[in-house]
Amino acid sequence: MGFLERAIRRGVSNAVEKAVGNAVQKKVEPKATELANKAADAIDNAAQNASNNINQAQNTSGLNGAFANLERSMQNYATEAAKNMKVCPNCNKPTTADKKFCPDCGTQLPEQTVAQSTVCTECGKQNTVGTKFCSDCGAKLPAAIAEEQAQADRNAAVMAEWDQYLSHYPKWSCGGSEFNIEEYDPGCFEFRANFNGNHQAACRAVDEYRQILLQNGFRQAGEYPCIEHLYKMENGVCYHVDTGMCFEASPDSPSISFTIGEPRGGFNYVKPEPKKKTSFLDLFK
């Protein structure tokens, strides 16, 4: 396979992925691969035949048009396939439209198929799968509304877990989505929130949460106090919030650690007074 053909196949793959969307990609992938391979061959042949053409701009325009046609074909194919497909709101598993409950996790499936969820409730247009807003009138589609509600329900479930695992810490109320709480060691928990590529918004959220901690009695402590490590002593137990390395794994998904333990030097560490300098004459006083 030559360089040009590999590049074409990558372009075809990107067009297919863009057209189909995550929810139905696995279901239509075999057919998509077949069409992609045929399209790549056709485009490659056309490019080779046109390689001697003096008008290179026209040649490029023809390739762009071929990719656009492929994308439209895949959009139409995905929409047709989605007419008999539902997607689980819990595990995102696609299944056939005749089922009422997800065969993988048992969650109740939506009444609408994937294709029906992209029919505009305002003007009735059937939009392509993966679309969030109607291409005719701009109204938000049922699929986008359902997706937002499902994510809100998942976030609410995580916040309920906060009451169980992190009751000694003020709740996160600083935005983001796709919340998650994970116990990585006994008694040690990590909370994550996703800001979808917006690093600045994630940084502002972490700063805001630090202020909430300070307002709720947490403070800097220990031999080396800093704002990234805040502590609170309750009934002899020292609660610690670590935001020092929250962006180590991802720039837009801060991870905040909650542990129990005092800082170096102790919670009530007081810096010793500097020793008073003495002189030889002081010995005779």
N, C-alpha and C positions, 0 to 999 in steps of 0.2 A: 504494500500500500504506500503510495507516494505521499509527499508532504501535503500537496494540495488536497488530495482525497481525505487525509486525516483531518485537515482543517475544516473541510466541508462537513465531515461526519460530526465533528464537534459542534459546528454551527447548527446542524440538523438537530442534534441532541438538545442544544439550548433552546431551539425553537419548540421542540416537543415539550420540554419541561415547562416552558413558559405558558404554552397553550393548555396543557392538561391540568396542572395544579397538583398539589400534594394529595388531596383527598382521594382522587381516582387514578393516580399515576400507576399504582401497582396493577390495578385491574385492566387498564388499557395498554400496559407496557409491552406485552408481546406483539400486539398489532402495531403499536407505535414503532417498535424496533424494525418490524418488517417494512413498514412504510418509509421509515427513515433510511434504511439501507437502499431501497429502490430509488428514493429521492436523491441520495448521495451519488449513486451511480449516474443517474440522469444529469444531475448538475455537473458532475465531474466531466462527463462526456461533452456536455454543452460548453464547459469552460475550455476543454482541450480543443474543441472545434473552433472556438472563438479566439484562441490564443494568438492567432496570426492576424486578428482583426486590428487595424490601425486605431480604430476608435475604442480605446480601452475604457473610457467612461461609460460607453454604451454597454460594453461587456460586463462591467461592474454592476450597472443598473439591472441587467438581465439576471445576474446571480441574486441580487437583493430581492428582485421580484419573485424568483423561484423560492427563496426562503420564506417570503411573505405568503406565497400560495401554500407552502407546506404547513405553515402555522395555522392558516385558516382551515385547511383540511383537518388538522389534528383537533382544532377547536370544535369543529362540527362532529368529528368522530367521538370526541370525549363527551359532548353534550348528548349524543344519541345513546352512548353506553350508559350515561348517568341517569337515563330515564328509567332504568331498571335497577337502580343502585341506591342504597342508603349508607350513611356513615355514622358509626357510633359516636355520640358526643363525649363519651368518657375515654375510650382507648383509640379512637380515630380509625377503627378497623372498618373497611368497606365490606358490605354484604348485599345480598339480593333484596329487592323491594318487598318480597312476600313475607319477610321476617318482621316480627314485632319486638324481639329482644336480641341483643348482640350475642352471637354464639361464642364469643371469646370471654366476655366479662359479665354478661347477664343484664347489662344496662338497657332500659327501655329505649327503643329506637324512635326517631322522629317519624311523624306521620308522612311527611313529604319525602319524595326521592331527592337525590342531589340535583337533578335537572329542575324539578318543581321549585326547589328553594332558590333558584336563580331567575324565576319568573317575577317580573316587577309587579308589585301590588298596586302601583299607581296607574301604569299605562298598559300592563299586560304583556310587555315584550319578553320573549324568551332570550335571556342573556347567556353567554357562554360560561361554562363551568369555571369556577375560580374568580368570577367577577364579584365585586362587592357593591358597586353602584351601577344603576341602570345606564346603559350607553345611550338611551334615547332621552330620558328625563332627569337623570342624576339622582333618583331616589335610592336610599339604601335598601339593598335586597334582603329578603328573608334569611338567606344563608349567612350574611354578615351579621344580622341581628342575632340569629341563633348562636353563631360562633362567639359573639361578645357575651351573651348570656351564659353559655356553657363555661367560658373562662371565668366569669364573675362568680359562678357557683363553685368552681374549683378553688378560687381564691378565698371564698368565704369558708370553705371546708378547711383550708390551711389555717385561717385565722381562728377557727374553732380549736384546732390543734395547739395553737399558741396558748390558749387558756389552760390546756393540759400540761404542756411541757415548759412554757416560758412565763408562767404567771407572775414571777417576781420582776419582770421587765416590762416597761411600757410597750404597748402594741405598736407595730409598724403602721404608720398612717401617711406615708410619704410618697405614695404613687407607685408606678410600675405595675407589672402583671406577672403571670406565671409563677406565683409564689410557691415556695417549697421550704419545708423544715425537715432537717435530717439529723439524726443522732449519730455522730461519727466516733464517739467514745462514750462510755457510760457517764451520763450526766452532762455531756458536752454536746451542744446543738449548734447547727448552722442554719441561718435563714438566708434565702436568696430571692431576689426580685429581678425581673427582666425589663429593661428600658428600650429594647428593640433598636439597638445601634446608636442610641443617643447617650454618649459618654458624659456630656455636660449635665444632662438631666439626672443621670445616675449620681454624679458627684454632688449635685445640689441636694438630692434626696438623702444621701449619707450625712451631709452637713446638717440638714434639718433634723435627722434622727438624733444626732449628737446633742443638739440643743434640747430636744425633748427629754433625753436622758438627764441632762443637767437640771432641767426644770423639775425632774422627778427624784432629785436627791442623789444622783450619781455624780462623782467628781473625780478629778485627777488625784492620784495618790502614789505612794511609794517613793523609792529613792530617785527614780527618773520619771517624774510625772509628765504626761503628754495627753493631748486631746484625743488621740487615737485609742487610748486605753482608759476606760472609765469604770469606776468601782462604786459599790454601795454596800454598807454593812448593815445587816438586819439579823437581830437575835443571834449574834455571834457568827453569822455566815456571811462571807464576802462574795458578792455577785459581780462578775467581771464581763464587760462587753468589749470585744476586740474588733475595731474597724481598721486596724493598721495595714492589713494585707487584703482588703476586701475586693480589690480589682486585680488580684494576681492571676485568677483564672480567666476573667473576661472583663473587658473595659466597659461593658454596658449591663452587666449582671452582677451587682455587688453581693458579696457573701459576708455576712456578719456572724461572728462567733460569740456564743454565750457559754461561759464556763464559771466554775466556782473555785476561788483561790485568791489569796492576797498577793499584792505586787511585791517585788523585791524590796526588802527593807520593812515590809509590813504596811498595813492600811494607814496607820497613824504615824508613819515615819516623819520624824522632824530632823531637819538638817542640823548637824552639830554646829555649835558656835565655833568660829576659828580660834585656835589657841593664841593666847596673848603672848606676844614676843617679850622675851626677858633679856636684860642686859647684865653685864658683869657687876655693875653697881647695885642691881637689885638684890644681890646676895648678901649685902651688908645692911639692908634695911631691917 
